[in-house]
Amino acid sequence: MDIIYFLKGLLLGFSVAAPVGPIGILCINRTINNDFKSGFVSGLGAASADFIYGLIAALSLRIISTFLVDSQLYFQAIGFVFLLYLGIKTILKKKSRIELEDNNNFSLLKDYFSTLFLTITNPVTILFFLSVFSGLGLSYSNNKISSSVLLVIGVFTGSAVWWSVLCGITNKIRKRISNNYLKKIDIASGAILIFFAILIIFNLINEFK
């Protein structure tokens, strides 16, 4: 039954999103500084990027996937610059946005597209989905396209569930955090983001060796 692939994708998406990386740090920081919606929408941006790459793999769009994988060094360089920018911006932030303005739709769109862009700079995700499809015996050629798409939808849903849980827990903790600790949290979050950016640089150096 095709629904089995959706359930497998659900578990896969949840487990893949769970390890705390730069996206997780951004979601936690934005939830603490702003509110649940800001963190959750940020997580949805990352989940959407995974969905796009998964769909490309599911539809066997080899021209696009080959181009993205072959250009991964350029994408990673862009990701490094953007992640470094987010890290520095987080450290230098003086006040939480909730103190400066209402959390309007434009602000949420910025949250969404920033994590979408950051995640999209890692086209290796396509290789991950191709390996998953291969392991499950799914491909366009054997008429399993519907199962592949359901798997990708499941991955998106599982990821969204994780971001909802993470940001929900963080939002409850946020209510107990005084403004005096917000700056320390920003500095720590920004430093971690810069650390992940440095890891990208080391990876790029190794690729050129």
ZAMI-781968 format. One line per 5 residues: number of its first residue (from 1); their letters; for each residue x, y, z of N, C-alpha, C, O. Coordinates in Angstrom, 2 decimals, padded with zeros to 5 digits. Layout:
N
NUM> A> X:Y:Z:X:Y:Z:X:Y:Z:X:Y:Z; ...
//
This chain:
209
1> MDIIY> 000.84:-001.21:000.00:000.00:000.00:000.00:000.87:001.25:000.00:001.87:001.33:000.72; 000.48:002.25:-000.84:001.27:003.48:-000.94:001.33:004.25:000.37:002.31:004.96:000.63; 000.28:004.13:001.21:000.25:004.87:002.46:001.43:004.49:003.35:001.87:005.28:004.18; 001.95:003.27:003.16:003.11:002.82:003.94:004.31:003.72:003.67:005.09:004.01:004.58; 004.45:004.17:002.41:005.58:005.03:002.06:005.43:006.41:002.70:006.42:007.05:003.07
6> FLKGL> 004.19:006.86:002.84:003.97:008.14:003.54:004.39:008.02:005.00:005.05:008.91:005.54; 004.01:006.91:005.64:004.37:006.70:007.04:005.88:006.56:007.21:006.45:007.05:008.18; 006.53:005.87:006.25:007.99:005.76:006.30:008.63:007.13:006.15:009.61:007.45:006.83; 008.08:007.95:005.24:008.58:009.30:005.06:008.37:010.15:006.30:009.21:010.98:006.65; 007.25:009.94:006.97:006.94:010.67:008.20:008.01:010.42:009.25:008.52:011.35:009.87
11> LLGFS> 008.35:009.15:009.47:009.38:008.80:010.44:010.75:009.30:010.00:011.54:009.76:010.81; 011.02:009.20:008.70:012.30:009.64:008.17:012.47:011.15:008.34:013.52:011.62:008.77; 011.43:011.90:007.99:011.48:013.36:008.11:011.68:013.80:009.54:012.43:014.74:009.80; 011.01:013.16:010.46:011.13:013.50:011.89:012.55:013.22:012.38:013.14:014.04:013.08; 013.08:012.04:012.02:014.41:011.65:012.51:015.52:012.47:011.88:016.54:012.75:012.52
16> VAAPV> 015.34:012.87:010.61:016.37:013.66:009.93:016.41:015.09:010.47:017.48:015.68:010.59; 015.24:015.65:010.78:015.17:017.03:011.27:015.59:017.15:012.73:016.02:018.22:013.16; 015.48:016.06:013.48:015.70:016.12:014.93:017.11:016.54:015.35:017.22:017.35:016.27; 018.20:016.03:014.73:019.53:016.47:015.17:019.68:017.99:015.06:019.31:018.58:014.05; 020.20:018.60:016.11:020.30:020.06:016.15:021.46:020.52:015.28:022.62:020.21:015.55
21> GPIGI> 021.13:021.28:014.23:022.12:021.88:013.35:021.87:023.38:013.28:021.20:023.93:014.16; 022.38:024.05:012.26:022.17:025.50:012.15:020.70:025.89:012.05:020.30:026.92:012.59; 019.89:025.08:011.36:018.46:025.39:011.25:017.80:025.29:012.62:016.98:026.14:012.98; 018.14:024.25:013.37:017.59:024.09:014.70:017.95:025.25:015.61:017.11:025.73:016.38; 019.19:025.70:015.52:019.64:026.85:016.32:018.84:028.10:015.95:018.42:028.85:016.83
26> LCINR> 018.64:028.31:014.65:017.87:029.48:014.21:016.43:029.41:014.72:015.88:030.41:015.18; 015.83:028.23:014.63:014.45:028.08:015.08:014.32:028.33:016.58:013.39:029.00:017.03; 015.25:027.80:017.34:015.23:028.01:018.79:015.43:029.48:019.13:014.70:030.05:019.95; 016.41:030.11:018.48:016.70:031.51:018.75:015.53:032.41:018.38:015.18:033.33:019.13; 014.93:032.15:017.23:013.81:032.99:016.79:012.58:032.78:017.65:011.80:033.71:017.86
31> TINND> 012.39:031.57:018.13:011.26:031.33:019.04:011.46:032.08:020.35:010.52:032.68:020.87; 012.67:032.03:020.89:012.96:032.71:022.15:012.85:034.22:022.00:012.27:034.90:022.85; 013.40:034.76:020.90:013.40:036.20:020.70:012.06:036.76:020.22:011.73:037.91:020.48; 011.31:035.92:019.52:010.06:036.40:018.93:008.85:035.63:019.47:008.24:036.05:020.45; 008.53:034.52:018.85:007.43:033.70:019.33:007.42:032.36:018.59:008.30:032.10:017.77
36> FKSGF> 006.44:031.54:018.88:006.34:030.20:018.28:006.26:030.28:016.76:006.93:029.52:016.06; 005.44:031.20:016.23:005.25:031.29:014.78:006.55:031.55:014.06:006.80:030.96:013.01; 007.37:032.41:014.60:008.65:032.75:013.96:009.55:031.53:013.85:010.14:031.28:012.79; 009.66:030.76:014.93:010.50:029.57:014.91:009.93:028.48:014.02:010.67:027.84:013.26; 008.62:028.26:014.12:007.99:027.19:013.34:008.04:027.48:011.85:008.32:026.58:011.05
41> VSGLG> 007.77:028.71:011.46:007.83:029.08:010.04:009.24:028.93:009.50:009.44:028.55:008.35; 010.23:029.22:010.35:011.63:029.01:009.95:011.89:027.53:009.67:012.55:027.18:008.69; 011.36:026.68:010.51:011.50:025.24:010.31:010.81:024.78:009.04:011.32:023.90:008.34; 009.65:025.37:008.74:008.94:025.01:007.51:009.74:025.39:006.27:009.63:024.73:005.23; 010.54:026.45:006.37:011.40:026.83:005.24:012.38:025.72:004.91:012.59:025.39:003.75
46> AASAD> 012.99:025.15:005.95:013.93:024.05:005.76:013.21:022.80:005.24:013.72:022.11:004.36; 012.03:022.52:005.78:011.26:021.36:005.34:010.85:021.52:003.88:010.81:020.54:003.14; 010.55:022.74:003.46:010.16:022.99:002.07:011.32:022.74:001.12:011.13:022.21:000.02; 012.53:023.11:001.54:013.71:022.87:000.71:013.93:021.36:000.54:014.23:020.89:-000.55; 013.77:020.62:001.63:013.89:019.16:001.55:012.83:018.58:000.62:013.10:017.64:-000.13
51> FIYGL> 011.62:019.15:000.68:010.53:018.68:-000.18:010.87:018.92:-001.65:010.63:018.06:-002.50; 011.42:020.09:-001.95:011.77:020.43:-003.34:012.83:019.47:-003.87:012.70:018.92:-004.97; 013.88:019.27:-003.08:014.95:018.36:-003.51:014.45:016.92:-003.60:014.83:016.18:-004.50; 013.60:016.53:-002.66:013.05:015.18:-002.69:012.17:014.97:-003.92:012.19:013.89:-004.52; 011.42:015.99:-004.29:010.55:015.90:-005.46:011.37:015.79:-006.74:011.02:015.04:-007.65
56> IAALS> 012.47:016.55:-006.80:013.36:016.47:-007.96:013.90:015.05:-008.10:013.97:014.51:-009.20; 014.29:014.46:-006.98:014.80:013.08:-007.00:013.70:012.10:-007.35:013.93:011.15:-008.10; 012.49:012.32:-006.80:011.37:011.41:-007.04:010.96:011.40:-008.50:010.59:010.36:-009.04; 011.01:012.57:-009.15:010.61:012.69:-010.55:011.74:012.35:-011.51:011.58:012.43:-012.73; 012.88:011.96:-010.94:014.05:011.60:-011.75:014.43:012.71:-012.74:014.71:012.44:-013.90
61> LRIIS> 014.42:013.95:-012.26:014.83:015.09:-013.09:016.35:015.15:-013.06:016.94:016.00:-012.39; 016.98:014.25:-013.80:018.42:014.04:-013.71:019.22:015.25:-014.16:020.29:015.52:-013.61; 018.72:015.99:-015.14:019.45:017.18:-015.61:019.60:018.18:-014.47:020.67:018.75:-014.25; 018.48:018.40:-013.75:018.50:019.36:-012.64:019.33:018.83:-011.48:020.16:019.55:-010.92; 019.11:017.56:-011.12:019.83:017.00:-009.98:021.33:016.93:-010.24:022.14:017.18:-009.35
66> TFLVD> 021.71:016.57:-011.49:023.13:016.50:-011.83:023.77:017.87:-011.76:024.89:018.02:-011.27; 023.06:018.87:-012.27:023.58:020.25:-012.22:023.77:020.70:-010.78:024.80:021.29:-010.44; 022.79:020.43:-009.93:022.86:020.87:-008.53:024.00:020.19:-007.79:024.72:020.83:-007.03; 024.15:018.88:-008.01:025.22:018.15:-007.32:026.59:018.57:-007.83:027.52:018.74:-007.05; 026.71:018.75:-009.16:027.99:019.17:-009.74:028.38:020.58:-009.28:029.56:020.92:-009.24
71> SQLYF> 027.38:021.39:-008.94:027.63:022.78:-008.53:027.61:022.94:-007.02:027.52:024.06:-006.51; 027.68:021.83:-006.29:027.51:021.90:-004.84:028.56:022.76:-004.14:028.27:023.36:-003.11; 029.77:022.83:-004.70:030.81:023.65:-004.07:030.41:025.13:-004.09:030.63:025.85:-003.12; 029.84:025.56:-005.21:029.39:026.95:-005.31:028.22:027.21:-004.35:028.15:028.26:-003.71; 027.32:026.23:-004.27:026.19:026.37:-003.35:026.68:026.43:-001.91:026.18:027.23:-001.11
76> QAIGF> 027.65:025.59:-001.57:028.18:025.59:-000.21:028.89:026.90:000.11:028.83:027.37:001.25; 029.56:027.48:-000.88:030.22:028.77:-000.66:029.18:029.85:-000.36:029.38:030.69:000.51; 028.08:029.81:-001.11:026.99:030.76:-000.86:026.39:030.52:000.53:026.09:031.46:001.26; 026.23:029.23:000.87:025.70:028.89:002.18:026.60:029.37:003.30:026.12:029.81:004.34; 027.92:029.28:003.09:028.87:029.76:004.09:028.69:031.25:004.35:028.61:031.69:005.50
81> VFLLY> 028.62:032.03:003.27:028.47:033.49:003.40:027.18:033.83:004.12:027.16:034.68:005.01; 026.09:033.18:003.74:024.79:033.49:004.33:024.74:033.06:005.80:024.19:033.78:006.64; 025.31:031.90:006.10:025.32:031.42:007.49:026.19:032.30:008.37:025.85:032.59:009.51; 027.32:032.74:007.81:028.19:033.66:008.55:027.47:034.98:008.82:027.58:035.54:009.91; 026.74:035.46:007.82:025.97:036.70:007.97:024.92:036.55:009.08:024.77:037.43:009.92
86> LGIKT> 024.20:035.42:009.07:023.17:035.19:010.10:023.79:035.11:011.49:023.22:035.61:012.46; 024.97:034.46:011.59:025.65:034.35:012.88:026.06:035.70:013.43:025.82:036.00:014.60; 026.68:036.52:012.58:027.13:037.85:013.01:025.93:038.73:013.35:025.94:039.47:014.34; 024.89:038.65:012.52:023.68:039.44:012.75:023.04:039.07:014.09:022.56:039.94:014.82; 023.03:037.77:014.40:022.45:037.32:015.67:023.24:037.83:016.87:022.65:038.24:017.87
91> ILKKK> 024.56:037.80:016.76:025.41:038.28:017.87:025.24:039.77:018.09:025.19:040.23:019.23; 025.15:040.54:017.01:025.11:042.00:017.11:023.71:042.54:017.38:023.54:043.73:017.61; 022.70:041.66:017.35:021.34:042.11:017.57:021.21:042.71:018.97:021.63:042.11:019.96; 020.62:043.88:019.05:020.52:044.59:020.33:019.24:044.25:021.09:019.23:044.16:022.32; 018.16:044.05:020.34:016.89:043.76:020.98:016.18:042.64:020.22:016.43:042.41:019.04
96> SRIEL> 015.28:041.97:020.92:014.48:040.97:020.24:013.48:041.69:019.35:013.04:042.79:019.66; 013.13:041.04:018.24:012.24:041.71:017.30:010.88:041.98:017.91:010.21:042.94:017.52; 010.47:041.17:018.86:009.16:041.35:019.48:009.10:042.67:020.24:008.01:043.20:020.49; 010.26:043.21:020.61:010.31:044.50:021.29:010.27:045.65:020.28:009.96:046.78:020.63; 010.59:045.34:019.03:010.72:046.39:018.02:009.48:046.54:017.14:009.16:047.65:016.70
101> EDNNN> 008.78:045.42:016.89:007.64:045.49:015.97:006.74:044.29:016.18:007.12:043.32:016.83; 005.55:044.37:015.62:004.66:043.22:015.65:005.19:042.15:014.71:005.84:042.46:013.70; 004.93:040.90:015.03:005.40:039.80:014.20:004.46:039.65:013.00:003.62:038.75:012.96; 004.60:040.57:012.03:003.69:040.61:010.90:004.05:039.57:009.86:005.04:038.85:009.98; 003.21:039.51:008.81:003.39:038.50:007.77:004.71:038.67:007.04:005.33:037.68:006.66
106> FSLLK> 005.15:039.92:006.83:006.41:040.15:006.13:007.58:039.59:006.92:008.50:039.01:006.34; 007.56:039.75:008.23:008.62:039.22:009.08:008.64:037.70:009.02:009.71:037.09:008.98; 007.46:037.08:009.01:007.39:035.63:008.92:007.89:035.13:007.57:008.52:034.08:007.49; 007.61:035.88:006.52:008.12:035.51:005.19:009.64:035.55:005.16:010.27:034.69:004.55; 010.23:036.53:005.82:011.69:036.61:005.90:012.25:035.41:006.65:013.27:034.84:006.25
111> DYFST> 011.58:035.02:007.72:012.01:033.85:008.48:011.95:032.60:007.61:012.88:031.78:007.61; 010.86:032.46:006.88:010.65:031.28:006.04:011.69:031.20:004.92:012.33:030.16:004.74; 011.87:032.27:004.19:012.75:032.23:003.02:014.23:032.20:003.40:015.06:031.72:002.63; 014.57:032.70:004.58:015.97:032.64:005.00:016.41:031.20:005.24:017.51:030.82:004.83; 015.57:030.40:005.89:015.93:029.00:006.12:015.74:028.16:004.86:016.46:027.19:004.65
116> LFLTI> 014.78:028.53:004.03:014.62:027.86:002.73:015.89:028.03:001.91:016.41:027.07:001.34; 016.38:029.27:001.84:017.59:029.56:001.08:018.80:028.86:001.67:019.62:028.31:000.94; 018.91:028.88:002.99:020.05:028.25:003.65:020.08:026.75:003.39:021.15:026.18:003.15; 018.92:026.11:003.45:018.86:024.66:003.23:019.05:024.30:001.76:019.62:023.26:001.45; 018.59:025.18:000.87:018.68:024.90:-000.56:020.13:024.95:-001.05:020.45:024.45:-002.13
121> TNPVT> 021.01:025.56:-000.24:022.43:025.63:-000.62:023.15:024.31:-000.33:024.37:024.23:-000.47; 022.40:023.29:000.06:023.00:021.97:000.30:022.34:020.94:-000.63:021.53:020.13:-000.18; 022.70:020.95:-001.93:022.07:020.05:-002.90:022.41:018.58:-002.71:021.85:017.72:-003.38; 023.33:018.28:-001.79:023.65:016.87:-001.50:022.41:016.15:-000.99:022.35:014.92:-001.01; 021.42:016.92:-000.54:020.16:016.34:-000.07:019.55:015.45:-001.16:018.90:014.45:-000.86
126> ILFFL> 019.76:015.83:-002.42:019.22:015.04:-003.54:019.81:013.63:-003.50:019.09:012.65:-003.70; 021.11:013.53:-003.25:021.76:012.22:-003.18:021.18:011.39:-002.05:021.04:010.17:-002.17; 020.83:012.07:-000.96:020.21:011.37:000.17:018.89:010.74:-000.26:018.63:009.57:000.03; 018.06:011.51:-000.94:016.76:010.98:-001.38:016.93:009.90:-002.43:016.19:008.91:-002.42; 017.88:010.07:-003.34:018.11:009.04:-004.36:018.50:007.71:-003.71:018.08:006.64:-004.15
131> SVFSG> 019.32:007.79:-002.65:019.74:006.57:-001.96:018.56:005.93:-001.22:018.44:004.71:-001.16; 017.69:006.79:-000.65:016.51:006.27:000.04:015.57:005.59:-000.94:015.07:004.50:-000.68; 015.33:006.25:-002.09:014.45:005.67:-003.11:015.01:004.35:-003.62:014.27:003.39:-003.83; 016.32:004.32:-003.82:016.96:003.10:-004.30:016.82:001.97:-003.28:016.55:000.83:-003.64; 017.01:002.31:-002.01:016.91:001.31:-000.96:015.50:000.75:-000.82:015.32:-000.41:-000.42
136> LGLSY> 014.49:001.57:-001.14:013.10:001.13:-001.05:012.57:000.58:-002.36:011.41:000.18:-002.46; 013.45:000.55:-003.39:013.04:000.02:-004.68:012.11:000.94:-005.44:011.28:000.48:-006.22; 012.26:002.26:-005.21:011.40:003.24:-005.87:012.17:003.96:-006.96:013.31:004.38:-006.75; 011.56:004.11:-008.11:012.14:004.91:-009.19:011.07:005.24:-010.19:010.01:004.61:-010.22; 011.35:006.23:-011.02:010.38:006.65:-012.04:010.18:005.53:-013.07:009.09:005.34:-013.60
141> SNNKI> 011.26:004.80:-013.34:011.23:003.79:-014.39:010.35:002.59:-014.04:009.82:001.93:-014.93; 010.20:002.30:-012.74:009.37:001.14:-012.39:007.97:001.54:-011.92:007.31:000.82:-011.17; 007.55:002.72:-012.38:006.19:003.19:-012.15:005.83:003.34:-010.67:004.68:003.15:-010.29; 006.82:003.67:-009.85:006.59:003.88:-008.43:006.60:005.37:-008.09:006.88:005.76:-006.95; 006.29:006.20:-009.08:006.37:007.64:-008.87:005.41:008.10:-007.78:005.76:008.98:-006.99
146> SSSVL> 004.20:007.51:-007.72:003.23:007.92:-006.70:003.75:007.59:-005.30:003.56:008.36:-004.36; 004.41:006.44:-005.17:004.97:006.05:-003.87:006.10:006.99:-003.47:006.24:007.36:-002.31; 006.93:007.39:-004.47:008.04:008.30:-004.20:007.54:009.66:-003.73:008.07:010.23:-002.79; 006.50:010.16:-004.39:005.93:011.47:-004.03:005.32:011.40:-002.63:005.48:012.33:-001.84; 004.63:010.31:-002.33:004.05:010.15:-000.99:005.15:010.10:000.07:004.97:010.62:001.17
151> LVIGV> 006.27:009.47:-000.26:007.39:009.41:000.67:007.91:010.81:000.95:008.18:011.15:002.11; 008.05:011.63:-000.10:008.56:012.99:000.06:007.58:013.84:000.87:007.99:014.63:001.72; 006.28:013.68:000.61:005.27:014.40:001.38:005.34:013.99:002.85:005.19:014.81:003.75; 005.59:012.70:003.08:005.73:012.21:004.44:006.94:012.82:005.13:006.88:013.17:006.31; 008.05:012.94:004.38:009.26:013.56:004.94:008.98:015.00:005.35:009.38:015.43:006.43
156> FTGSA> 008.28:015.75:004.49:007.94:017.14:004.81:007.06:017.20:006.06:007.29:018.02:006.95; 006.06:016.33:006.11:005.15:016.31:007.25:005.87:015.95:008.55:005.65:016.58:009.59; 006.73:014.93:008.47:007.49:014.53:009.66:008.40:015.64:010.14:008.54:015.86:011.34; 009.03:016.33:009.20:009.90:017.46:009.55:009.09:018.57:010.21:009.51:019.16:011.20; 007.90:018.85:009.64:007.04:019.90:010.20:006.60:019.55:011.62:006.51:020.42:012.48
161> VWWSV> 006.32:018.28:011.85:005.93:017.83:013.20:007.07:018.09:014.19:006.84:018.55:015.31; 008.31:017.78:013.76:009.45:018.00:014.64:009.61:019.48:014.98:009.82:019.84:016.13; 009.51:020.35:013.96:009.68:021.78:014.21:008.57:022.30:015.12:008.80:023.20:015.93; 007.38:021.74:014.98:006.27:022.13:015.85:006.56:021.75:017.30:006.31:022.54:018.21; 007.09:020.55:017.50:007.42:020.08:018.85:008.55:020.92:019.45:008.46:021.38:020.58
166> LCGIT> 009.63:021.10:018.66:010.80:021.84:019.15:010.43:023.27:019.52:010.78:023.76:020.60; 009.71:023.95:018.62:009.36:025.35:018.87:008.31:025.47:019.96:008.28:026.47:020.69; 007.44:024.47:020.08:006.44:024.49:021.15:007.09:024.40:022.52:006.73:025.13:023.44; 008.06:023.49:022.66:008.79:023.34:023.93:009.60:024.60:024.23:009.62:025.10:025.35; 010.27:025.11:023.17:011.09:026.32:023.35:010.23:027.51:023.75:010.65:028.33:024.57
171> NKIRK> 009.05:027.60:023.19:008.16:028.73:023.48:007.72:028.72:024.95:007.55:029.77:025.56; 007.53:027.51:025.51:007.17:027.42:026.93:008.34:027.85:027.82:008.15:028.51:028.84; 009.55:027.45:027.40:010.74:027.85:028.17:010.96:029.35:028.05:011.39:030.00:029.00; 010.66:029.89:026.88:010.87:031.32:026.59:010.16:032.21:027.60:010.67:033.27:027.97; 009.01:031.79:028.04:008.22:032.60:028.97:008.90:032.75:030.33:008.54:033.63:031.11
176> RISNN> 009.88:031.89:030.61:010.57:031.94:031.89:011.92:032.64:031.78:012.64:032.78:032.78; 012.28:033.08:030.57:013.58:033.71:030.36:013.45:035.23:030.48:012.61:035.84:029.82; 014.27:035.81:031.30:014.24:037.26:031.46:015.00:037.92:030.31:015.82:037.29:029.65; 014.73:039.19:030.10:015.39:039.93:029.03:016.91:039.99:029.21:017.66:040.15:028.24; 017.35:039.86:030.45:018.80:039.93:030.71:019.56:038.77:030.07:020.74:038.89:029.76
181> YLKKI> 018.87:037.66:029.88:019.52:036.48:029.31:019.41:036.41:027.79:020.08:035.60:027.15; 018.55:037.26:027.21:018.36:037.22:025.76:019.65:037.50:025.00:019.94:036.83:024.01; 020.41:038.48:025.46:021.66:038.82:024.78:022.64:037.66:024.84:023.32:037.37:023.85; 022.72:037.00:025.99:023.63:035.86:026.13:023.22:034.73:025.18:024.06:034.05:024.60; 021.91:034.53:025.05:021.40:033.50:024.15:021.74:033.85:022.70:022.10:032.98:021.92
186> DIASG> 021.61:035.13:022.36:021.94:035.57:021.00:023.42:035.35:020.69:023.77:034.89:019.61; 024.27:035.68:021.65:025.72:035.51:021.45:026.05:034.03:021.27:026.82:033.66:020.38; 025.47:033.19:022.11:025.73:031.75:022.02:025.20:031.19:020.70:025.87:030.40:020.04; 023.99:031.61:020.31:023.40:031.14:019.06:024.23:031.59:017.86:024.52:030.80:016.96; 024.61:032.86:017.86:025.42:033.39:016.76:026.76:032.67:016.65:027.23:032.39:015.55
191> AILIF> 027.38:032.39:017.79:028.68:031.70:017.79:028.54:030.30:017.21:029.42:029.84:016.48; 027.45:029.62:017.52:027.23:028.27:016.99:027.02:028.32:015.48:027.52:027.47:014.74; 026.27:029.32:015.01:026.05:029.48:013.57:027.37:029.73:012.84:027.60:029.18:011.76; 028.22:030.56:013.43:029.53:030.84:012.83:030.38:029.57:012.83:031.13:029.33:011.89; 030.26:028.76:013.88:030.98:027.49:013.93:030.58:026.58:012.77:031.43:025.96:012.13
196> FAILI> 029.26:026.50:012.50:028.79:025.69:011.38:029.30:026.26:010.05:029.59:025.51:009.12; 029.39:027.58:009.97:029.92:028.20:008.75:031.38:027.81:008.55:031.81:027.54:007.43; 032.14:027.78:009.64:033.56:027.39:009.56:033.68:025.94:009.12:034.61:025.60:008.38; 032.78:025.09:009.55:032.79:023.69:009.12:032.61:023.58:007.61:033.21:022.72:006.96; 031.78:024.46:007.05:031.59:024.47:005.60:032.89:024.81:004.90:033.24:024.21:003.88
201> IFNLI> 033.63:025.80:005.45:034.91:026.20:004.87:035.90:025.03:004.88:036.57:024.77:003.88; 035.98:024.32:006.00:036.87:023.16:006.08:036.50:022.10:005.05:037.36:021.46:004.45; 035.20:021.94:004.85:034.74:020.97:003.86:035.13:021.40:002.45:035.53:020.58:001.63; 035.02:022.71:002.18:035.41:023.22:000.87:036.91:023.06:000.63:037.34:022.72:-000.47; 037.69:023.31:001.68:039.16:023.16:001.55:039.52:021.71:001.24:040.38:021.44:000.40
206> NEFK> 038.86:020.79:001.92:039.12:019.37:001.68:038.74:018.95:000.26:039.40:018.10:-000.34; 037.66:019.56:-000.27:037.24:019.23:-001.62:038.26:019.67:-002.66:038.39:019.03:-003.70; 038.97:020.74:-002.38:039.92:021.28:-003.35:041.29:020.63:-003.22:042.15:020.86:-004.08; 041.51:019.83:-002.18:042.81:019.18:-002.01:043.00:018.05:-003.03:044.03:017.39:-003.03
//
